[in-house]
Structures are given as structure tokens and as C-alpha cells.
């Protein structure tokens, strides 16, 4: 059974930091490209950052460049999102996403709420 379990969300003041984690199981994590998406109330889900299976290449949305960093530990089957200099507009539910190679199969986590407010 495939599971993506996010953790690390919460309430933080503007300028603060959070680190999200996503623990994966039920598939070959080291072969999957991983991403973080977010969805704010009334808005469409958007890609925040992605990382290749080996971790050798990453990509991030312009809105978070220089503030958010995606990384992974294939030995722990976990992907991370380090979020610094948080802004109120970063408030959203953050979702972990996995894409298996050479197929259209993808998986989603249940999401974790991040709220940036004073």
C-alpha cells in the first residue's frame, strides 16, 4: 500500500522557517521523482519544488526561489522542503507528490497546513 505522509506544518510568523517532511512507503522511492505542491483557499494547486530520483537536479517556482529548498534522503525514503523567510502568501496546504518513472503513475499525500501569520 502506497503512503506519503507529510509532517512539519503549522503556524509561523512572517520571516520564520519551517521544514516539511514526507515519508514514503509502498513503492521504490529511490526511483521516483518527488515534488511539493501547495493549494491556497480559492486557488488552484501549484507546483512549489521538485527533485529528481537521485537528488541531482531540483527545480522551484519563481515565487519561492531563494527561500525554499527541496531535498531527499533515499536511505530514509523521505523528501524535505525547507522553507525560510516565510510570507503570508505562502499560507496553503502543502502536498507531497511522487511520480514513478516511465509510467503515468503518481501518488499524493494527504497534505499539511502551513499558516504564516502574525
Secondary structure per residue as TSV (DSSP state, phi and psi in degrees):
chain	resnum	aa	ss	phi	psi
A	1	X	-	360.0	126.2
A	2	X	-	-78.2	133.5
A	3	X	E	-137.8	136.8
A	4	X	E	-125.7	114.7
A	5	X	E	-117.4	110.7
A	6	X	E	-86.6	151.3
A	7	X	E	-152.8	165.9
A	8	X	-	103.9	-4.9
A	9	X	-	-73.0	172.6
A	10	X	E	160.0	-165.4
A	11	X	E	-100.3	130.2
A	12	X	E	-141.7	150.5
A	13	X	-	-78.7	154.9
A	14	X	T	-54.6	137.2
A	15	X	T	90.5	-9.6
A	16	X	-	-82.1	-176.7
A	17	X	-	-131.2	153.0
A	18	X	E	-144.4	152.7
A	19	X	E	-123.3	118.9
A	20	X	E	-90.2	145.2
A	21	X	E	-125.4	150.3
A	22	X	E	-136.4	111.2
A	23	X	E	-93.5	126.0
A	24	X	E	-109.5	148.5
A	25	X	E	-155.9	159.3
A	26	X	S	91.1	1.1
A	27	X	S	-153.4	170.8
A	28	X	-	-79.7	93.4
A	29	X	G	-59.0	-40.4
A	30	X	G	-67.9	-10.7
A	31	X	G	-100.2	-7.4
A	32	X	S	-98.4	138.4
A	33	X	E	-76.3	139.4
A	34	X	E	-120.3	148.9
A	35	X	E	-144.6	160.6
A	36	X	E	-116.6	132.7
A	37	X	E	-118.4	165.4
A	38	X	E	-144.0	155.1
A	39	X	E	-140.6	116.9
A	40	X	-	-90.3	157.2
A	41	X	T	-55.0	129.4
A	42	X	T	77.5	4.5
A	43	X	S	-120.9	163.6
A	44	X	-	-78.8	156.4
A	45	X	-	-67.7	136.7
A	46	X	E	-129.5	150.5
A	47	X	E	-74.5	130.5
A	48	X	E	-98.5	-51.7
A	49	X	E	-160.2	154.3
A	50	X	E	-141.2	159.3
A	51	X	E	-145.4	140.9
A	52	X	-	-73.4	170.7
A	53	X	T	-59.8	-36.0
A	54	X	T	-87.7	-11.1
A	55	X	S	82.8	7.0
A	56	X	S	-76.8	-16.3
A	57	X	-	-143.6	138.8
A	58	X	E	-130.8	161.8
A	59	X	E	-145.8	147.4
A	60	X	E	-145.0	157.3
A	61	X	-	-68.0	148.9
A	62	X	T	-56.8	-34.2
A	63	X	T	-67.8	-16.7
A	64	X	T	-119.8	-2.4
A	65	X	T	-56.9	134.2
A	66	X	T	85.4	-9.3
A	67	X	T	-117.9	-37.6
A	68	X	E	-108.8	144.0
A	69	X	E	-133.6	126.7
A	70	X	E	-97.7	141.9
A	71	X	E	-150.8	169.4
A	72	X	E	-147.1	154.8
A	73	X	E	-127.3	100.8
A	74	X	T	-68.7	-22.1
A	75	X	T	-71.5	-25.2
A	76	X	T	-107.5	2.1
A	77	X	T	53.2	45.2
A	78	X	E	-136.3	140.5
A	79	X	E	-118.4	146.4
A	80	X	E	-123.6	156.6
A	81	X	E	-134.5	107.3
A	82	X	E	-87.1	121.8
A	83	X	E	-117.7	116.3
A	84	X	-	-116.3	164.4
A	85	X	S	48.6	49.1
A	86	X	-	-66.0	145.5
A	87	X	-	-120.6	157.4
A	88	X	G	-55.9	-32.6
A	89	X	G	-72.5	-5.3
A	90	X	G	-83.7	-5.9
A	91	X	-	-61.7	125.4
A	92	X	E	-178.7	171.0
A	93	X	E	-89.4	127.7
A	94	X	E	-102.8	130.6
A	95	X	E	-117.7	138.8
A	96	X	E	-88.8	142.5
A	97	X	E	-138.0	139.3
A	98	X	E	-125.5	140.0
A	99	X	E	-126.6	116.6
A	100	X	-	-73.7	147.5
A	101	X	T	-72.3	147.6
A	102	X	T	62.5	13.7
A	103	X	S	-138.2	171.7
A	104	X	S	-95.0	6.5
A	105	X	-	-70.9	129.3
A	106	X	E	-142.1	156.5
A	107	X	E	-131.4	151.7
A	108	X	E	-126.5	146.1
A	109	X	-	-84.1	179.8
A	110	X	-	-85.5	-13.7
A	111	X	-	96.0	151.0
A	112	X	E	-135.4	135.6
A	113	X	E	-81.5	131.0
A	114	X	E	-119.4	122.9
A	115	X	E	-123.0	123.8
A	116	X	E	-111.1	110.4
A	117	X	-	-159.3	148.5
A	118	X	-	-94.2	360.0
